Amino acid sequence: MQPVVITNTGDATLDISYIGLTGAQAADFTIGGTCASPVSLAPGARCRIDLVMKAAVDVGNLATTLAIESNASAAATEIALTG
């Protein structure tokens, strides 16, 4: 499991409208944790996304992208994942 923590460091509510995996191998990963879209984070609040690679897959040859859409920017925040 690899956690990703989202913290609202701004002075306004952070509205997260989408958290998901994209790419050809997205089905080989699962998402858990305390962030479930949609979610609103008050200033100073945080939530955690737990990323888990499914055990029955070929470790070392997987890649996907964690995409997060919010009111913080016009474009989605993307985090490359490999395993």
N, C-alpha and C positions, 0 to 999 in steps of 0.2 A: 504494500500500500504506500502511496505517495500522497501526502496532504498538500493542498494549496490553500493558503489562508487569504481571504479578501478582507481588507480593512478599509473602512471609509475614513480617510484622512482629511476630507474636506469639511466645509461648514454647512453643507446642505445634505438632504437625504440622498443616498445613492440607491437608485431603482435599477435592479438587475432583472431584465426581462427574459433572458435566455442563458442557460448553461448547458452545453452539449458537446458531443464529440463529432468531428467531421473527418472524412477521409475514408479510403478503401478498407482500412483495418479497424475502424471505429468499433465494430461489433466485438473485437477481441479485448476491449476494456470496459469496465463498469464505473459508474459514478455513484458515490454515496456522500455522507457527511451531513453537515447542518445547513448547507446552502441548497435550497431547492427553488428553482425559478418558477414563478416570479417571487422576488424577495426584495424588501426595502430595508436598508441599513441606515440607522441614524448616525450622525457624526460620532466618530469614535467606536462604533460598533464593528463587529467582525463576524464572519462565518467561515466554515471550512468545507472544502471539497476534497473528498477522498477518492483517489484514482487507483483502481485495481486492475491489473492485467489478469485475464483468465488463465488458470493454471494449465489447461490442456493445449496451449498454443506453443508455437516455436519461439522460445525466448531468444532475443537477440536480433530478430528479423522483423520486428513490428514497429510501425510508426503511425501516429494519428495526431490530431490537433484538438486541444480543448479550446472551445470558443465561448466567450462571455460577452453578451451584449448588455449595455447599460446606458444610462443618461450621462455618463462621464465623458463619452466621446462619440463622435459620429460613426466611427468604425468599430467593429468588434475587436476585443482584445483576444489575441490568439497565442496559445502556448503549445509549442511542439513537444510531443511525447514520443519516446522510443523505449523499447524493451526487448 
